[in-house]
């Protein structure tokens, strides 16, 4: 059952949080709108910090920038990257955004005051970042909210700092945005292990209002939405920041499944999705979500059986993008 008083409190917090973050950042001297990521008709690979010991995407290859030279007006995409002590991966994450060579891009990185080499890596890419900071924050949700509070894109998306976008993702995405003009887009994805030795294709589910409460339908690294429908992250969430957001953000919106692996998710022992040490935090999130949105359908309910049946059929008829 929904806790009405608690929900009123949460709704009030959510209505105020982006304005507070924006005011705080502007008070630090940030000038809006933020500059766009530089665009070059010849691509950016040659001018990025050199990488000597790695090959493949996104190290020594880039998306062909001439693919965008079609006369189309490409919608502006804002990407927010929240990060903390992900120096092992953030180089790859940043390059996977910049080397899309997308002609109308805003990139914001909110690092929570990392104590590893993250700050130095981010700084090296400073000329190709619209805004970045490395200061202590209250976690992933707050970092994402701070980034979006100063965003200026037509469409928003966020990418965790141990994940990355796949080559051609923004070309496919931008083309579909122009063609269909939906409020919310979600794509397929890849999942890999830490050493990138195992990879599997993750097909997105059919997203309907009736199924949103089940969770696990949408990959955050493959989701984008119009700025006009944006809603903030609930900063109380420890882990399930995206699952709770989709319940509020996606309901009743026009949406489109892009059958292309937009992003790649990395699973490993220390990640929030895999580590046993995060189990209690996930449980706390579930309790808070239940208080605001009500409990999910029971395992033996009609809605649960319907969801399983529909998703099985949907995935069987949708082929993997080759």
PEUR-V553196 format. One record per pair of residues at least 12 apart in sequence whose ideal C-beta (glycine too) atoms are under 8 Angstrom apart, sorted by sequence separation. I is the first residue (numbers start at 1). GAP is how many residues later the second one is. D is the distance in Angstrom with one decimal. If there is no record, write none. Layout:
i=I gap=GAP d=D
i=I gap=GAP d=D
This chain:
i=81 gap=12 d=6.2
i=122 gap=12 d=6.8
i=173 gap=12 d=6.5
i=189 gap=12 d=8.0
i=190 gap=12 d=6.6
i=205 gap=12 d=4.2
i=233 gap=12 d=5.9
i=81 gap=13 d=7.3
i=94 gap=13 d=7.7
i=109 gap=13 d=5.7
i=188 gap=13 d=6.8
i=189 gap=13 d=4.5
i=204 gap=13 d=7.3
i=205 gap=13 d=7.6
i=144 gap=14 d=5.4
i=173 gap=14 d=7.4
i=188 gap=14 d=6.2
i=204 gap=14 d=6.8
i=231 gap=14 d=6.7
i=45 gap=15 d=7.4
i=94 gap=15 d=7.4
i=119 gap=15 d=4.6
i=172 gap=15 d=7.9
i=188 gap=15 d=5.5
i=189 gap=15 d=7.5
i=204 gap=15 d=6.7
i=45 gap=16 d=7.4
i=81 gap=16 d=7.5
i=118 gap=16 d=7.2
i=188 gap=16 d=5.2
i=45 gap=17 d=4.2
i=187 gap=17 d=6.4
i=202 gap=17 d=6.5
i=231 gap=17 d=5.3
i=44 gap=18 d=6.7
i=79 gap=18 d=5.4
i=169 gap=18 d=7.7
i=186 gap=18 d=5.6
i=204 gap=18 d=7.0
i=231 gap=18 d=5.0
i=43 gap=19 d=5.0
i=131 gap=19 d=6.7
i=223 gap=19 d=7.6
i=230 gap=19 d=7.6
i=43 gap=20 d=7.8
i=109 gap=20 d=5.8
i=114 gap=20 d=6.2
i=140 gap=20 d=7.7
i=229 gap=20 d=6.5
i=43 gap=21 d=7.4
i=44 gap=21 d=8.0
i=107 gap=21 d=7.1
i=108 gap=21 d=7.5
i=111 gap=21 d=6.9
i=113 gap=21 d=5.7
i=186 gap=21 d=6.5
i=220 gap=21 d=8.0
i=43 gap=22 d=4.6
i=107 gap=22 d=5.2
i=108 gap=22 d=5.7
i=109 gap=22 d=7.6
i=110 gap=22 d=7.4
i=111 gap=22 d=6.7
i=112 gap=22 d=7.7
i=113 gap=22 d=5.4
i=155 gap=22 d=6.4
i=220 gap=22 d=4.0
i=42 gap=23 d=6.6
i=107 gap=23 d=5.2
i=108 gap=23 d=5.1
i=109 gap=23 d=4.0
i=110 gap=23 d=6.4
i=111 gap=23 d=4.1
i=112 gap=23 d=7.4
i=113 gap=23 d=4.1
i=154 gap=23 d=8.0
i=223 gap=23 d=7.9
i=41 gap=24 d=5.8
i=106 gap=24 d=4.7
i=108 gap=24 d=7.0
i=109 gap=24 d=7.8
i=111 gap=24 d=7.7
i=112 gap=24 d=6.1
i=113 gap=24 d=7.3
i=166 gap=24 d=6.8
i=218 gap=24 d=7.1
i=225 gap=24 d=6.5
i=229 gap=24 d=5.8
i=40 gap=25 d=6.6
i=41 gap=25 d=7.1
i=77 gap=25 d=6.5
i=112 gap=25 d=4.5
i=215 gap=25 d=7.4
i=39 gap=26 d=7.7
i=79 gap=26 d=7.3
i=81 gap=26 d=7.3
i=83 gap=26 d=6.4
i=77 gap=27 d=6.9
i=79 gap=27 d=7.2
i=81 gap=27 d=7.2
i=83 gap=27 d=7.1
i=84 gap=27 d=6.6
i=87 gap=27 d=6.8
i=94 gap=27 d=7.6
i=98 gap=27 d=7.1
i=110 gap=27 d=7.0
i=112 gap=27 d=7.4
i=216 gap=27 d=7.3
i=41 gap=28 d=6.8
i=74 gap=28 d=7.0
i=76 gap=28 d=4.5
i=77 gap=28 d=5.7
i=78 gap=28 d=4.3
i=79 gap=28 d=5.3
i=80 gap=28 d=4.8
i=81 gap=28 d=4.6
i=82 gap=28 d=5.3
i=83 gap=28 d=4.6
i=84 gap=28 d=4.0
i=86 gap=28 d=7.4
i=88 gap=28 d=7.9
i=90 gap=28 d=5.6
i=94 gap=28 d=7.3
i=215 gap=28 d=4.4
i=218 gap=28 d=5.4
i=225 gap=28 d=7.5
i=74 gap=29 d=5.4
i=75 gap=29 d=6.7
i=76 gap=29 d=7.3
i=77 gap=29 d=7.1
i=78 gap=29 d=7.8
i=79 gap=29 d=7.1
i=80 gap=29 d=7.7
i=81 gap=29 d=7.2
i=82 gap=29 d=8.0
i=83 gap=29 d=6.9
i=84 gap=29 d=7.5
i=85 gap=29 d=4.8
i=87 gap=29 d=4.1
i=217 gap=29 d=7.2
i=74 gap=30 d=4.6
i=76 gap=30 d=6.4
i=78 gap=30 d=6.8
i=80 gap=30 d=6.7
i=82 gap=30 d=7.5
i=84 gap=30 d=5.6
i=85 gap=30 d=6.3
i=86 gap=30 d=7.9
i=87 gap=30 d=4.1
i=91 gap=30 d=5.2
i=95 gap=30 d=8.0
i=98 gap=30 d=4.9
i=155 gap=30 d=7.7
i=189 gap=30 d=4.4
i=83 gap=31 d=6.8
i=85 gap=31 d=4.9
i=87 gap=31 d=4.4
i=90 gap=31 d=5.6
i=94 gap=31 d=5.0
i=112 gap=31 d=6.0
i=188 gap=31 d=7.8
i=215 gap=31 d=7.9
i=86 gap=32 d=6.1
i=90 gap=32 d=6.7
i=111 gap=32 d=7.8
i=186 gap=32 d=4.9
i=187 gap=32 d=7.4
i=189 gap=32 d=6.2
i=218 gap=32 d=7.3
i=59 gap=33 d=7.9
i=68 gap=33 d=7.0
i=85 gap=33 d=6.3
i=110 gap=33 d=4.0
i=186 gap=33 d=7.2
i=189 gap=33 d=4.7
i=239 gap=33 d=4.8
i=58 gap=34 d=6.4
i=68 gap=34 d=7.0
i=84 gap=34 d=7.7
i=87 gap=34 d=5.9
i=94 gap=34 d=7.8
i=110 gap=34 d=7.3
i=188 gap=34 d=6.6
i=212 gap=34 d=6.1
i=213 gap=34 d=6.6
i=239 gap=34 d=7.7
i=68 gap=35 d=5.0
i=83 gap=35 d=6.1
i=94 gap=35 d=7.5
i=187 gap=35 d=3.9
i=212 gap=35 d=5.3
i=59 gap=36 d=7.1
i=63 gap=36 d=6.4
i=65 gap=36 d=4.0
i=110 gap=36 d=5.3
i=186 gap=36 d=5.9
i=187 gap=36 d=7.7
i=222 gap=36 d=7.8
i=58 gap=37 d=3.9
i=62 gap=37 d=4.2
i=63 gap=37 d=5.2
i=64 gap=37 d=7.5
i=110 gap=37 d=4.8
i=186 gap=37 d=4.8
i=58 gap=38 d=4.6
i=61 gap=38 d=7.6
i=63 gap=38 d=4.8
i=65 gap=38 d=7.7
i=109 gap=38 d=7.7
i=185 gap=38 d=7.1
i=186 gap=38 d=7.8
i=212 gap=38 d=6.2
i=57 gap=39 d=7.4
i=62 gap=39 d=5.9
i=63 gap=39 d=7.9
i=83 gap=39 d=7.7
i=108 gap=39 d=4.2
i=184 gap=39 d=7.4
i=185 gap=39 d=4.8
i=212 gap=39 d=6.1
i=222 gap=39 d=7.5
i=239 gap=39 d=5.8
i=36 gap=40 d=7.5
i=51 gap=40 d=7.7
i=184 gap=40 d=7.5
i=185 gap=40 d=7.2
i=222 gap=40 d=3.7
i=238 gap=40 d=7.5
i=58 gap=41 d=4.7
i=184 gap=41 d=4.6
i=221 gap=41 d=7.0
i=222 gap=41 d=4.6
i=244 gap=41 d=7.2
i=57 gap=42 d=7.8
i=108 gap=42 d=6.9
i=183 gap=42 d=6.2
i=184 gap=42 d=7.5
i=209 gap=42 d=5.3
i=221 gap=42 d=3.2
i=239 gap=42 d=5.3
i=240 gap=42 d=6.6
i=243 gap=42 d=7.9
i=247 gap=42 d=7.6
i=108 gap=43 d=6.6
i=118 gap=43 d=7.8
i=183 gap=43 d=4.9
i=207 gap=43 d=6.4
i=209 gap=43 d=6.5
i=219 gap=43 d=7.8
i=221 gap=43 d=7.1
i=238 gap=43 d=3.8
i=239 gap=43 d=5.1
i=219 gap=44 d=6.5
i=221 gap=44 d=5.7
i=238 gap=44 d=7.3
i=244 gap=44 d=8.0
i=106 gap=45 d=6.6
i=183 gap=45 d=7.5
i=184 gap=45 d=7.1
i=240 gap=45 d=4.2
i=244 gap=45 d=5.3
i=106 gap=46 d=5.9
i=183 gap=46 d=5.1
i=219 gap=46 d=6.5
i=238 gap=46 d=6.1
i=239 gap=46 d=5.6
i=240 gap=46 d=7.4
i=243 gap=46 d=7.5
i=247 gap=46 d=5.5
i=48 gap=47 d=6.8
i=106 gap=47 d=5.1
i=177 gap=47 d=7.9
i=238 gap=47 d=5.6
i=207 gap=48 d=6.0
i=237 gap=48 d=5.3
i=244 gap=48 d=7.9
i=240 gap=49 d=6.9
i=244 gap=49 d=7.7
i=48 gap=50 d=6.7
i=207 gap=50 d=7.1
i=48 gap=51 d=7.5
i=173 gap=51 d=6.4
i=206 gap=51 d=7.5
i=237 gap=51 d=7.2
i=236 gap=52 d=5.8
i=204 gap=53 d=5.6
i=44 gap=54 d=5.8
i=45 gap=54 d=6.2
i=234 gap=54 d=7.9
i=44 gap=55 d=6.3
i=43 gap=56 d=7.7
i=84 gap=56 d=7.8
i=165 gap=56 d=7.4
i=44 gap=57 d=6.1
i=43 gap=58 d=5.3
i=82 gap=58 d=5.0
i=163 gap=58 d=4.7
i=84 gap=59 d=7.8
i=202 gap=59 d=7.7
i=259 gap=59 d=6.1
i=37 gap=60 d=8.0
i=83 gap=60 d=7.4
i=160 gap=60 d=7.3
i=201 gap=60 d=6.6
i=259 gap=60 d=7.8
i=261 gap=60 d=6.0
i=37 gap=61 d=6.4
i=40 gap=61 d=7.5
i=82 gap=61 d=3.5
i=160 gap=61 d=6.7
i=260 gap=61 d=5.0
i=39 gap=62 d=7.3
i=82 gap=62 d=5.1
i=97 gap=62 d=6.9
i=158 gap=62 d=6.6
i=159 gap=62 d=5.6
i=259 gap=62 d=5.8
i=39 gap=63 d=7.8
i=80 gap=63 d=7.9
i=96 gap=63 d=7.9
i=202 gap=63 d=7.4
i=39 gap=64 d=4.7
i=80 gap=64 d=5.7
i=37 gap=65 d=7.8
i=39 gap=65 d=7.7
i=82 gap=65 d=7.0
i=100 gap=65 d=6.5
i=105 gap=65 d=7.6
i=184 gap=65 d=7.3
i=199 gap=65 d=7.9
i=39 gap=66 d=7.5
i=81 gap=66 d=7.7
i=93 gap=66 d=6.3
i=157 gap=66 d=6.3
i=184 gap=66 d=5.6
i=80 gap=67 d=3.3
i=93 gap=67 d=7.8
i=100 gap=67 d=7.8
i=157 gap=67 d=4.2
i=36 gap=68 d=6.7
i=37 gap=68 d=4.3
i=80 gap=68 d=5.8
i=93 gap=68 d=5.1
i=96 gap=68 d=3.7
i=97 gap=68 d=6.1
i=99 gap=68 d=7.8
i=100 gap=68 d=7.8
i=102 gap=68 d=4.2
i=156 gap=68 d=6.6
i=157 gap=68 d=7.7
i=36 gap=69 d=6.2
i=37 gap=69 d=6.7
i=93 gap=69 d=7.1
i=95 gap=69 d=7.9
i=96 gap=69 d=4.4
i=100 gap=69 d=6.4
i=102 gap=69 d=7.5
i=155 gap=69 d=4.9
i=156 gap=69 d=5.8
i=184 gap=69 d=4.8
i=186 gap=69 d=6.9
i=36 gap=70 d=5.9
i=37 gap=70 d=5.2
i=78 gap=70 d=7.5
i=93 gap=70 d=6.6
i=96 gap=70 d=7.5
i=100 gap=70 d=4.0
i=155 gap=70 d=6.5
i=156 gap=70 d=7.8
i=183 gap=70 d=4.2
i=184 gap=70 d=7.1
i=185 gap=70 d=7.0
i=186 gap=70 d=7.8
i=187 gap=70 d=7.3
i=188 gap=70 d=7.5
i=80 gap=71 d=6.9
i=90 gap=71 d=4.7
i=93 gap=71 d=5.2
i=100 gap=71 d=7.3
i=155 gap=71 d=5.9
i=156 gap=71 d=6.0
i=182 gap=71 d=7.9
i=183 gap=71 d=4.8
i=184 gap=71 d=4.1
i=185 gap=71 d=5.3
i=186 gap=71 d=6.0
i=187 gap=71 d=4.1
i=188 gap=71 d=6.1
i=190 gap=71 d=5.1
i=34 gap=72 d=5.9
i=89 gap=72 d=6.2
i=90 gap=72 d=7.8
i=92 gap=72 d=5.3
i=102 gap=72 d=6.6
i=154 gap=72 d=6.7
i=155 gap=72 d=6.9
i=182 gap=72 d=4.6
i=183 gap=72 d=6.6
i=184 gap=72 d=7.5
i=186 gap=72 d=7.0
i=187 gap=72 d=7.4
i=188 gap=72 d=6.2
i=189 gap=72 d=5.4
i=192 gap=72 d=5.9
i=194 gap=72 d=6.4
i=78 gap=73 d=4.2
i=89 gap=73 d=4.2
i=154 gap=73 d=6.1
i=182 gap=73 d=5.6
i=185 gap=73 d=5.7
i=187 gap=73 d=5.5
i=188 gap=73 d=4.8
i=189 gap=73 d=6.4
i=190 gap=73 d=7.7
i=191 gap=73 d=7.2
i=192 gap=73 d=7.5
i=193 gap=73 d=7.4
i=194 gap=73 d=7.8
i=34 gap=74 d=7.1
i=78 gap=74 d=6.6
i=88 gap=74 d=7.8
i=153 gap=74 d=6.3
i=156 gap=74 d=5.8
i=182 gap=74 d=4.4
i=187 gap=74 d=6.8
i=188 gap=74 d=7.0
i=189 gap=74 d=5.2
i=190 gap=74 d=4.3
i=191 gap=74 d=4.9
i=192 gap=74 d=5.6
i=193 gap=74 d=6.3
i=194 gap=74 d=3.7
i=49 gap=75 d=4.7
i=78 gap=75 d=3.0
i=86 gap=75 d=4.0
i=89 gap=75 d=8.0
i=187 gap=75 d=3.6
i=189 gap=75 d=6.5
i=190 gap=75 d=7.2
i=191 gap=75 d=7.7
i=192 gap=75 d=7.4
i=193 gap=75 d=6.3
i=194 gap=75 d=7.8
i=49 gap=76 d=6.7
i=76 gap=76 d=6.9
i=77 gap=76 d=5.3
i=80 gap=76 d=7.4
i=82 gap=76 d=6.8
i=86 gap=76 d=5.3
i=151 gap=76 d=7.0
i=180 gap=76 d=5.4
i=187 gap=76 d=7.4
i=189 gap=76 d=5.9
i=191 gap=76 d=5.9
i=48 gap=77 d=7.2
i=76 gap=77 d=4.4
i=77 gap=77 d=7.2
i=78 gap=77 d=7.1
i=80 gap=77 d=7.7
i=81 gap=77 d=7.0
i=83 gap=77 d=7.9
i=84 gap=77 d=7.7
i=75 gap=78 d=7.8
i=76 gap=78 d=4.7
i=77 gap=78 d=5.1
i=78 gap=78 d=5.1
i=79 gap=78 d=5.6
i=80 gap=78 d=4.4
i=81 gap=78 d=5.3
i=82 gap=78 d=6.8
i=83 gap=78 d=3.6
i=75 gap=79 d=4.2
i=76 gap=79 d=7.4
i=77 gap=79 d=7.8
i=78 gap=79 d=7.4
i=79 gap=79 d=6.8
i=80 gap=79 d=7.6
i=81 gap=79 d=7.5
i=82 gap=79 d=6.8
i=48 gap=80 d=7.0
i=75 gap=80 d=5.8
i=77 gap=80 d=6.8
i=79 gap=80 d=5.8
i=81 gap=80 d=5.5
i=176 gap=80 d=6.5
i=213 gap=80 d=6.6
i=213 gap=81 d=7.6
i=215 gap=81 d=7.4
i=148 gap=82 d=6.5
i=176 gap=82 d=5.6
i=214 gap=82 d=6.1
i=213 gap=83 d=4.8
i=214 gap=83 d=7.2
i=44 gap=84 d=6.7
i=148 gap=84 d=7.2
i=213 gap=84 d=6.7
i=173 gap=85 d=6.5
i=172 gap=86 d=6.4
i=145 gap=87 d=5.0
i=145 gap=88 d=5.2
i=172 gap=88 d=4.8
i=38 gap=89 d=7.0
i=144 gap=89 d=5.0
i=173 gap=89 d=6.5
i=38 gap=90 d=6.2
i=145 gap=90 d=6.5
i=172 gap=90 d=7.5
i=214 gap=90 d=7.6
i=37 gap=91 d=5.5
i=142 gap=91 d=7.7
i=169 gap=91 d=7.2
i=37 gap=92 d=7.3
i=141 gap=92 d=4.0
i=168 gap=92 d=7.8
i=169 gap=92 d=7.8
i=37 gap=93 d=6.3
i=77 gap=93 d=6.6
i=140 gap=93 d=7.9
i=141 gap=93 d=6.7
i=142 gap=93 d=5.0
i=169 gap=93 d=4.6
i=210 gap=93 d=6.6
i=214 gap=93 d=5.6
i=36 gap=94 d=6.6
i=141 gap=94 d=4.2
i=169 gap=94 d=6.9
i=35 gap=95 d=5.6
i=141 gap=95 d=7.7
i=166 gap=95 d=5.3
i=34 gap=96 d=4.1
i=77 gap=96 d=7.5
i=139 gap=96 d=7.1
i=141 gap=96 d=5.4
i=166 gap=96 d=6.6
i=210 gap=96 d=7.6
i=211 gap=96 d=5.1
i=34 gap=97 d=5.1
i=77 gap=97 d=7.1
i=138 gap=97 d=6.5
i=144 gap=97 d=7.0
i=165 gap=97 d=6.6
i=166 gap=97 d=6.5
i=210 gap=97 d=7.8
i=165 gap=98 d=5.2
i=166 gap=98 d=5.9
i=75 gap=99 d=6.4
i=139 gap=99 d=7.2
i=164 gap=99 d=6.9
i=165 gap=99 d=7.5
i=211 gap=99 d=7.6
i=74 gap=100 d=5.1
i=141 gap=100 d=4.8
i=163 gap=100 d=5.9
i=164 gap=100 d=5.4
i=211 gap=100 d=7.8
i=30 gap=101 d=6.7
i=140 gap=101 d=5.9
i=163 gap=101 d=6.1
i=75 gap=102 d=5.1
i=163 gap=102 d=5.3
i=208 gap=102 d=7.9
i=68 gap=103 d=6.9
i=72 gap=103 d=7.9
i=75 gap=103 d=6.9
i=163 gap=103 d=5.9
i=63 gap=104 d=5.7
i=67 gap=104 d=5.5
i=74 gap=104 d=7.3
i=159 gap=104 d=6.8
i=162 gap=104 d=5.0
i=206 gap=104 d=6.1
i=62 gap=105 d=8.0
i=63 gap=105 d=5.8
i=73 gap=105 d=7.7
i=206 gap=105 d=6.2
i=58 gap=106 d=6.9
i=61 gap=106 d=6.9
i=68 gap=106 d=7.8
i=72 gap=106 d=5.9
i=205 gap=106 d=5.2
i=63 gap=107 d=7.4
i=63 gap=108 d=6.2
i=206 gap=108 d=4.2
i=57 gap=109 d=7.4
i=58 gap=109 d=7.3
i=162 gap=109 d=6.8
i=205 gap=109 d=6.7
i=57 gap=110 d=4.9
i=205 gap=110 d=7.3
i=203 gap=112 d=5.1
i=203 gap=115 d=5.9
i=34 gap=116 d=6.4
i=34 gap=117 d=7.9
i=203 gap=117 d=6.9
i=32 gap=118 d=6.1
i=34 gap=118 d=6.0
i=33 gap=119 d=4.2
i=201 gap=119 d=4.7
i=30 gap=120 d=6.3
i=32 gap=120 d=6.9
i=201 gap=120 d=7.9
i=21 gap=121 d=7.8
i=25 gap=121 d=6.6
i=21 gap=124 d=5.6
i=25 gap=124 d=6.6
i=26 gap=124 d=7.9
i=21 gap=125 d=4.6
i=25 gap=125 d=5.6
i=18 gap=127 d=6.2
i=22 gap=127 d=4.0
i=17 gap=128 d=5.7
i=21 gap=128 d=3.9
i=22 gap=128 d=6.0
i=21 gap=129 d=7.9
i=18 gap=130 d=6.8
i=19 gap=130 d=7.6
i=18 gap=131 d=4.6
i=188 gap=132 d=7.5
i=188 gap=133 d=6.4
i=77 gap=147 d=7.1
i=78 gap=149 d=7.8
i=89 gap=177 d=7.0
i=18 gap=214 d=5.1
i=17 gap=215 d=5.0
i=14 gap=217 d=7.0
i=14 gap=218 d=5.4
i=17 gap=218 d=6.7
i=14 gap=220 d=6.4
i=13 gap=221 d=7.8
i=13 gap=222 d=7.8
i=10 gap=224 d=6.6
i=10 gap=226 d=7.6
i=10 gap=282 d=5.5
i=7 gap=284 d=7.2
i=6 gap=285 d=5.0
i=7 gap=285 d=5.0
i=6 gap=286 d=6.7
i=3 gap=288 d=4.3
i=2 gap=289 d=7.0
i=3 gap=289 d=7.3
i=2 gap=290 d=6.7
i=2 gap=291 d=7.0
i=2 gap=292 d=4.9
i=1 gap=293 d=6.6
i=1 gap=294 d=7.6
